[in-house]
Amino acid sequence: MVHAVYSGQIAERFDDVDMVISCGDLPYSYLEYIVTMLGVPCFYVHGNHDHPEYLSSGRVLSEPGGWIDLNGRAYEEEGVLLAGLEGSIRYKPEAAYQYTERQMAWKAWSLAPALLLNRFAHGRYLDILVTHSPPHGIHDGDDLAHRGFEAFLDVMDAFKPRFLLHGHKHVYGTEPTRSTYAETEVINVYPYRVISY
């Protein structure tokens, strides 16, 4: 539902937004439109359907200009502690932005040193974990392509983010989009969400 935010009234509709977070699978040109119109800090992780975008001008986008890639890193913005993990479970050999459970566990635990520094400097590890896929058993699907990562459960257990924001799984009917796991509120942001922090 890209058109939900992509409109001439975006600045008026979202004039009180302090930060934008993308959980992947959105056109890079669309994300560039958002950062241009809103002029606020913007953060993203790649989704498994992300790919280079070829514009009529001849320009090729391999990432959204003006956005900060959170994959595999921790970042502080105005006192909010963020970290990100891109991609989905591997369901196609050699596909971009797809990982085995073991690969994702390694990526997730590689965040630990930065999150421990957060704890020392700020008294907490993490406020918002941004992922493309959901955690295993929370908002995920029965098919392999939409299975969530067990590693995300371990991150929530160890580092207790206030929110885990994910995309990847479209929502139909009455499927839950907000759940609580331990001390973390897990939110499926499809098609978009405005969250008060």
Backbone as a ProteinNet text record, in pm:
[ID]
protein_1_A
[PRIMARY]
MVHAVYSGQIAERFDDVDMVISCGDLPYSYLEYIVTMLGVPCFYVHGNHDHPEYLSSGRVLSEPGGWIDLNGRAYEEEGVLLAGLEGSIRYKPEAAYQYTERQMAWKAWSLAPALLLNRFAHGRYLDILVTHSPPHGIHDGDDLAHRGFEAFLDVMDAFKPRFLLHGHKHVYGTEPTRSTYAETEVINVYPYRVISY
[TERTIARY]
83	0	86.9	175.3	268.2	193.9	79.6	7	-48.1	-48.7	-100.8	-19.6	110.5	196.4	237.4	246.1	292.1	178.8	178.7	74.9	126.6	57.5	94.9	73.6	-3.3	-32	56.4	163.5	245.4	298.4	343.8	400.5	295.3	171.6	64.6	15.6	1.9	-50.4	45.5	176.7	276	369.3	313.1	396.8	451.3	395.3	444.5	534	572.1	658.7	803.1	872.4	1011.7	1113	1067.9	1158.8	1078	1139.2	1073.9	1161.3	1096.3	1166.5	1101.4	1183.2	1134.4	1187.1	1097.7	1134.8	1156.7	1179.5	1219.5	1107.5	1147.8	1056.4	976.9	1033.3	970.4	1064.1	1009.4	1095.5	1184.9	1309.4	1403.3	1360.7	1302.7	1257.9	1145.4	1061.2	954	1013.4	1114.7	1178.4	1247.9	1308.7	1372.6	1268.9	1150.7	1042.5	1005.6	995.6	957.9	1060.2	1190.1	1291	1297.3	1275.4	1275.7	1159.4	1041.3	921.6	914.1	961.1	947	1070.8	1188.5	1309.4	1342.1	1310.5	1341.7	1438.1	1504.5	1592.6	1515	1573.1	1508.4	1603.7	1552.3	1632.2	1564.9	1645.5	1586.8	1672.6	1610.2	1679.9	1626.3	1707.1	1663.8	1566.7	1469.5	1381.7	1427.9	1372	1416	1374.6	1283.6	1244.7	1312.4	1401.9	1472.8	1567.2	1576.4	1663.4	1695	1799.3	1830.5	1710.4	1695.9	1584.6	1640	1591.1	1639.5	1539.9	1584.8	1498	1505.9	1402.7	1398.4	1511	1564.4	1675.4	1807.1	1807.4	1929.9	1999	1950.7	2006.2	1966	2057.6	2030.6	2041.4	1935.3	1934.9	1960.7	2066	2090.4	2061.6	2025.7	1983.2	1911.7	1834.2	1763.9	1853.8	1873.5	1953.1	1888.2	1970.7	1920.2	1876.1	1880.4	1840.6	1964.4	1954.6	2063.6	2030	2120.3	2103.1	2140.5	2045.1	2067.8	2119.7	2126.2	2161.1	2293.4	2287.5	2406.7	2474.1	2402.9	2464	2365.4	2421.5	2342.5	2361.8	2258.8	2260.7	2176.9	2223.3	2145.3	2096.1	1967.7	1909.7	1823.7	1870.4	1795.8	1756.3	1850.1	1826.9	1755.9	1713.6	1648.8	1755.4	1762.5	1863.1	1803.9	1861.3	1811	1915.8	1869.7	1957.3	1874.1	1939.6	1863.8	1924.2	1836.9	1876.3	1789.8	1853.5	1782.7	1741.6	1654.6	1632.4	1537.5	1520.2	1428.6	1504.7	1432.8	1488.8	1524.7	1632.9	1673.8	1577.5	1514.7	1428.2	1465.6	1563.3	1618.7	1770.7	1839.1	1986.2	2045.7	2138.6	2216	2134.9	2009.9	1930.5	1980	1968.7	2011.1	1916.9	1974.1	1898.8	1819.2	1874.9	1817.9	1926.9	1889.3	1986.8	1935	2027.8	1991.5	1973.4	1914.2	1898.3	2034	2131.3	2264.7	2329.2	2316.3	2371.7	2307.2	2175.4	2108	2148.3	2166.6	2210.9	2347.1	2436.6	2568.4	2553.5	2469.9	2447.9	2389.4	2294	2228.3	2327	2406.5	2498	2616	2641.5	2747.4	2709	2580.7	2535.4	2571.3	2603.1	2617.7	2716.9	2837.8	2930.1	2872.1	2807.8	2749.4	2635	2556	2443.8	2492	2601.3	2659.4	2713.6	2770.2	2813.2	2693.9	2582.8	2460.8	2421.5	2426.5	2389.2	2477	2605.1	2699.2	2672.3	2646	2630.9	2491.5	2388.5	2250	2164.3	2218.5	2142	2045.1	2047.9	1963.8	2033.6	1996.6	2063.3	2008.7	1875.5	1814.6	1669.5	1625.9	1485.5	1406	1460.1	1387	1477	1436	1502.1	1420.4	1484.9	1419.7	1461.2	1363.8	1392.4	1299.5	1335.3	1242.4	1145.6	1200.4	1117.3	1070.8	961.1	916.9	998.4	983.5	1042.2	967.7	1034.9	972.2	852.7	737.9	618.9	538.1	583.8	511.4	487.7	366.3	326.8	387.9	453.6	514.1	416	459.7	372	413.8	328.6	358.3	453.1	455.6	543.9	686.5	783.1	923.4	958.6	908.2	945.9	907	804.6	756.3	780	863.2	896.5	986.7	959.4	1039.6	1167	1254	1384	1380.4	1429.4	1444	1544.7	1643.8	1746.8	1687.6	1575.5	1514.5	1456.4	1410	1362.4	1478.2	1594.9	1712.7	1753.6	1746.7	1782.2	1685.5	1557	1459.6	1480.6	1512.8	1540.4	1661.2	1765.9	1891.3	1894.2	1837.6	1858.3	1732.1	1617.8	1493.8	1459.3	1455.4	1411.6	1266.1	1231.3	1091.6	1002	1054.7	979.4	1065.6	1003.9	1060	963.6	1010.9	929.5	971.3	873.9	905.9	803.8	839.1	749.6	733.4	754.4	760.5	627	548.6	424.5	306.3	241.1	119.3	8.9	-82.1	-186.6	-321	-390.3	-522.4	-621.4	-737.3	-840.5	-802.6	-816.2	-799.9	-667.4	-566.6	-436.4	-382.1	-318.3	-263	-145.4	-134.7	-22.9	57.1	7.3	79.1	73.1	188.3	197.4	305.5	298.1	400.4	479.1	610.4	700.3	795.7	791.7	872.8	849	951.9	936.4	925.4	906	907.8	771.3	728.9	609.8	653	601.9	634.8	523.6	561.5	463.1	493.8	395	402	360	449.6	422.5	347.2	312.1	238.2	96.7	45	115.2	197.7	153.9	236.8	176	256.8	209.3	269.8	193.6	245	252.2	370.6	393.8	439.2	375.8	418.5	522.4	629.3	737	759.3
-118.4	0	124.1	131.6	242.9	375.9	380.5	506.8	560.9	480.4	526.5	644.3	645.9	754.3	843.4	787.3	860.5	948.7	1072.9	1165.5	1307.3	1399.4	1539.5	1598.9	1529.6	1578.8	1513.6	1447.1	1373.3	1464.9	1584.3	1673.5	1718.5	1739.3	1780.3	1662.7	1546.3	1429.5	1379.1	1394.7	1339	1446.8	1566.3	1678.2	1662.5	1569.8	1550.2	1427.6	1366.5	1248.5	1291.7	1228.6	1263.8	1172.3	1055.8	956.9	861.4	810.6	712.4	587.6	471.6	343	255.6	200.1	106.5	-33.3	-130.5	-270.2	-349.8	-280.8	-347.5	-369.5	-406	-437.1	-317	-198.2	-78.9	-19.2	34.2	91.9	202.2	202.7	301.8	443.5	458.5	591.7	641.9	553	588.4	635.2	562.1	601.5	736.5	761.7	891.3	1004.1	976.2	1074.9	1108.7	1006.3	1027.4	1115.4	1081.2	1159	1301.5	1320.5	1454.5	1537.5	1477.6	1551.9	1575.3	1480.3	1493.4	1554.6	1530.6	1591.2	1551.3	1426.8	1375.2	1257.5	1215	1099.1	975.5	902.1	783.5	664.8	550.8	430.3	312.9	219.1	104.9	-20.4	-133.5	-258.4	-311.6	-391.4	-450.6	-565.7	-578.2	-693.7	-791.4	-910.8	-1013.8	-986.4	-891.4	-855.2	-727	-670.9	-550.6	-584.1	-493.7	-513.1	-375.7	-365.4	-236.3	-183	-52.1	13	100.3	77.6	149	259.7	384.4	499.2	543.2	611.5	657.6	755.9	819.9	913.8	843.4	711.3	635	607.4	670.3	648.2	510.3	444.9	314.2	327.5	289.9	296.7	158.3	144.6	19.1	32.6	154	183.4	317.6	348.2	477.2	589.5	690.5	804.5	877.5	922.8	997.8	911.9	780	686.8	621.1	578.3	509.6	361.4	278.7	133.4	82.7	23.4	-26.1	-169.5	-237.5	-379.1	-404.1	-484.6	-526.6	-418.1	-311.4	-203.7	-143.9	-80.4	-5.5	142.5	221.7	364.2	438	555.1	639.3	762	791.6	911.7	982.6	1098.7	1179.6	1097.5	1018.4	939.7	807.4	777.7	649.7	553.5	435.5	335.9	235.4	230.5	145.9	42.8	-69.5	-166.8	-239.2	-300.5	-362.7	-491.4	-575.3	-701	-721.3	-726.1	-732.7	-875.5	-886.8	-1011.4	-1111.9	-1220.6	-1328.8	-1460	-1561.9	-1696.9	-1737.1	-1813.6	-1854.9	-1959.7	-1925.8	-2021.9	-2038.1	-1959.5	-1975.2	-1972	-2066.6	-2067.1	-1938.5	-1880.1	-1764.7	-1636.4	-1632.8	-1510.8	-1402.3	-1278.1	-1166.7	-1149.1	-1105.3	-1072	-1191.3	-1309.1	-1429.6	-1500.3	-1555.2	-1610.7	-1740.4	-1830.8	-1947.2	-1903	-1989.2	-1957.3	-1935.5	-2016.3	-2002.4	-1869.8	-1832.6	-1704.8	-1587.5	-1592.9	-1483.2	-1479.4	-1594.8	-1596.4	-1529.1	-1555.7	-1492.1	-1341.1	-1297.9	-1154.5	-1089.7	-1157.9	-1101.8	-1086.8	-1190.2	-1183.3	-1091.8	-1059.2	-962.5	-821.5	-800.3	-672.5	-657.6	-768.1	-768.1	-663.8	-650	-549.8	-408.1	-367.8	-233.6	-219.5	-325.7	-317.7	-316.3	-385.4	-378.6	-238.1	-174	-34.2	56.8	31.2	107	94.1	-27.1	-52.7	28.4	32.2	106.9	257.7	307	451.6	503.6	420.7	468.3	394.5	288.2	213.2	113	95.8	-2	-42.3	-158.3	-210.6	-151.7	-144.6	-120.6	-78.5	18.2	59.1	-4.9	-0.5	-50.8	-141	-265.6	-357.8	-358.7	-324.5	-317.3	-439.9	-519.4	-638.4	-639.7	-720.2	-741.6	-853.1	-967.7	-1082.3	-1073.2	-1141.2	-1148.5	-1250.9	-1252.2	-1360.1	-1491.6	-1602.2	-1733.2	-1746	-1782.4	-1805.7	-1682.5	-1565.3	-1440.9	-1370.1	-1369	-1303.6	-1367.8	-1483.3	-1542.8	-1637	-1699.7	-1787.2	-1932.7	-2020.2	-2163.3	-2203.8	-2125.9	-2159	-2114.2	-2179.7	-2151.2	-2005.2	-1946.9	-1809.9	-1708.7	-1738.8	-1643.4	-1690	-1791.7	-1837.1	-1734.7	-1706.6	-1609.7	-1670.1	-1584	-1626.7	-1650.9	-1765.4	-1794.7	-1701.1	-1657.4	-1568.4	-1440.3	-1394.3	-1271.6	-1291.2	-1411.4	-1441.7	-1430.3	-1481.5	-1474.2	-1329.8	-1246	-1104.4	-1036.4	-1065.6	-1005.2	-1053	-1180.3	-1233.3	-1164.4	-1146.1	-1095.7	-944	-871.7	-727.2	-644.3	-708.7	-646.8	-514.2	-511.3	-387.4	-356.9	-231.1	-195	-238.1	-223.7	-262.2	-348.4	-442.4	-505.9	-474.3	-400.8	-365.2	-453.2	-516	-601.7	-579.3	-625.4	-624.7	-766.5	-786.3	-916.6	-987.1	-992.5	-1069.7	-976.4	-991.2	-914.7	-963.4	-875.5	-907	-914.8	-1025.6	-1045.9	-1078.9	-1016.2	-1048.1	-1005.4	-1098.3	-1065.2	-1114.8	-1135.8	-1178	-1073	-1116.4	-1019.3	-943.3	-816.6	-734.4	-676.1	-691.1	-645.5	-755.7	-794.2	-899.8	-862.8	-921.8	-899.1	-1026.5	-1013.2	-1124.1	-1075.2	-1136.7	-1092.9	-943.1	-860.1	-716	-635.5	-704.3	-638.9	-642.4	-528.6	-526.3	-548.8	-655.5	-692.2	-638.7	-556.9	-491.3	-519.1	-573.8	-585	-450	-384.7	-248.4	-243.8	-358.5	-360.4	-307.1	-219	-148.3	-30.7	34.7	130.5	151.8	199.5	226.7	359.1	432	547.5	507.1	513.5	463.5	577.6	590.4	690.3	628.8	700.9	647.4	738.4
0	0	0	-98.6	-108.7	-112.9	-181.8	-197	-65.5	41.7	170.3	223.8	195.4	241.3	124.7	5.3	-113.5	-165.3	-123.5	-168	-155.3	-221	-213.3	-75.7	8.3	143.6	250	208.3	304.7	415.2	380	481.3	581.5	535.8	625.9	710.3	649.7	720.9	827.8	803.5	895.2	948.5	974.2	1016.4	1157.5	1236.1	1372.3	1385.5	1273.4	1276.4	1295.8	1390.7	1421.5	1354	1308.9	1254.2	1166.4	1059	973.7	968.9	978.9	974.9	869.4	780.9	679.9	710.5	702.6	728.9	600.5	489.7	366.1	267.2	144.2	33.2	-15.6	-4.6	-60	-164.6	-274.2	-378.2	-322.1	-364.8	-314.4	-353.8	-471.9	-514.7	-424.4	-378.2	-284	-151.6	-102.6	22.6	7.9	-107.2	-129.3	-129.6	-181.6	-178.9	-33.9	49.3	189.7	261.1	248.9	320.5	267.3	137.6	80	132.3	139.8	179.5	330.8	409.9	555.2	620.9	564.1	618.4	760.1	796.5	929.7	915.1	1023.1	1013.1	966.7	873.2	816.1	821.3	864.3	883	813	764.8	694.4	709.3	680.1	652.8	519.9	452.7	326.4	350.2	259.9	256.6	150.2	151.4	57.1	-87	-109	-245.4	-293.8	-214.6	-257.7	-373	-467.1	-583.3	-641.9	-723.6	-785.9	-864	-859.4	-927.6	-1040.3	-1161.2	-1279.2	-1314	-1304.6	-1327.9	-1474.2	-1520.3	-1658.8	-1689.8	-1586.8	-1605.1	-1634.1	-1620.2	-1634.4	-1502.3	-1396.5	-1263	-1212	-1143.5	-1084	-932.5	-863	-716.5	-659.7	-580.4	-510.1	-361.5	-322.7	-185.7	-188.9	-87.4	-86.4	-36.3	-118.7	-75.6	40.5	135.2	249.7	366.3	349	454.9	515	641.3	710.9	720.5	669.3	672.3	811.7	881.1	1016.8	1021.6	907.4	910.9	982.4	1086.6	1158.1	1239.4	1268.2	1345	1444.4	1545	1642.6	1614	1643.9	1611.5	1715	1753.1	1844.8	1770.3	1782.4	1721	1824.6	1867.6	1964.6	2088.2	2136.3	2256.4	2235.3	2113.5	2082.1	2030.6	2090	2054.8	1956.9	1836.1	1729.3	1688.6	1635.5	1570.8	1466.5	1367.8	1260.2	1208.3	1151.2	1088.2	963.7	849.1	721.9	685.5	586.1	514.4	576	499.3	537	549.5	590.9	593.4	450.6	435.1	300.5	246.4	132.1	64.7	-81.9	-128.8	-263.2	-251.8	-313.8	-305	-362.2	-290	-335.3	-355.2	-313.4	-329.9	-233.6	-277.5	-192.7	-74.1	35.8	157.1	210.8	196.8	256.6	335.7	453	545.4	607.2	635.5	714.8	859.8	937.9	1080.1	1145.6	1109.4	1168.2	1127.8	1001.2	955.4	1028.6	1047.6	1117.5	1264	1324.9	1464.6	1477.9	1383.1	1386.2	1370.5	1275.1	1254.9	1380.5	1440.2	1558.4	1674.3	1698.8	1811.7	1785.4	1658.6	1629.7	1675.6	1704.6	1760.6	1908.7	1974.9	2120.4	2172.7	2115.5	2172.1	2172.9	2063.7	2058.8	2157.8	2174.5	2267.4	2412.5	2439.4	2573.1	2602.6	2503	2520.1	2546.7	2478.6	2506.7	2653	2703.5	2843.6	2938.2	2907.2	2990.6	2981.7	2859.8	2839.5	2870.9	2848.8	2857.7	2960.2	3017.8	3116.8	3055.9	2924.6	2857.1	2727.3	2676.6	2557.6	2427.7	2419.4	2289.3	2307.6	2228.7	2230	2116.6	1995.7	1879.1	1796.3	1779.8	1687.6	1559.1	1448	1317.8	1237	1194.3	1114.8	993.5	896.6	785.6	823	860.7	897.3	1041.4	1072.1	1212.1	1289.2	1421	1500.1	1474.4	1497.3	1480.9	1576	1519.9	1600.3	1632.7	1588.2	1614.8	1481.4	1435.4	1309.8	1186.1	1198.2	1078.9	1010.9	901.6	825.2	834.8	783.5	785.6	673.6	564.7	452.8	483.3	419.2	447.5	423.2	314.3	278.3	385.7	463.4	563.3	707.1	723	857.8	925	1050.5	1124.2	1180.6	1229.8	1282.1	1432.5	1474.2	1617.1	1681.7	1604.9	1659.8	1717.4	1660.6	1711	1850.9	1879.6	2015.4	2114.3	2075.3	2162.6	2187.3	2082.7	2098.5	2195.3	2181.6	2273.3	2415.9	2433	2567.1	2630.9	2551.6	2606.6	2621.2	2524.8	2519.2	2540	2547.9	2591.6	2523.2	2390.1	2325.5	2359.6	2359.3	2385.4	2268.9	2146.6	2026.7	1935.2	1867.4	1748.4	1635.8	1535.5	1420.4	1303.2	1237	1122.8	1012.8	894.8	779.9	729.6	598.2	531.5	517.8	622.2	622.7	601.1	485.7	460.6	554.1	586.5	683.1	611.7	633.9	574.6	685.6	680	778.6	917.9	1012.1	1154.1	1211.7	1127.4	1179.1	1276.7	1385.7	1480.4	1419.9	1454.1	1408.4	1524.6	1646.2	1765.5	1868.9	1918.7	2019.3	2119.5	2236.1	2338.3	2359.8	2357.9	2389.4	2496.7	2614.6	2728.3	2750	2735.8	2759.1	2629.7	2518.3	2387.3	2321.4	2265.1	2182.5	2037.9	1978.1	1840.8	1750.7	1650.6	1565.2	1418.3	1348.7	1203.4	1146.8	1074.3	1028.7	895.5	838.9	712.2	732.2	647.7	540.8	592.9	701.7	772.9	910.2	1003	1137.8	1186.2	1265	1336.6	1483.1	1540.5	1675.6	1764.1	1879	1977.2	2068	2090.4	2174.6	2293.5
[MASK]
+++++++++++++++++++++++++++++++++++++++++++++++++++++++++++++++++++++++++++++++++++++++++++++++++++++++++++++++++++++++++++++++++++++++++++++++++++++++++++++++++++++++++++++++++++++++++++++++++++++

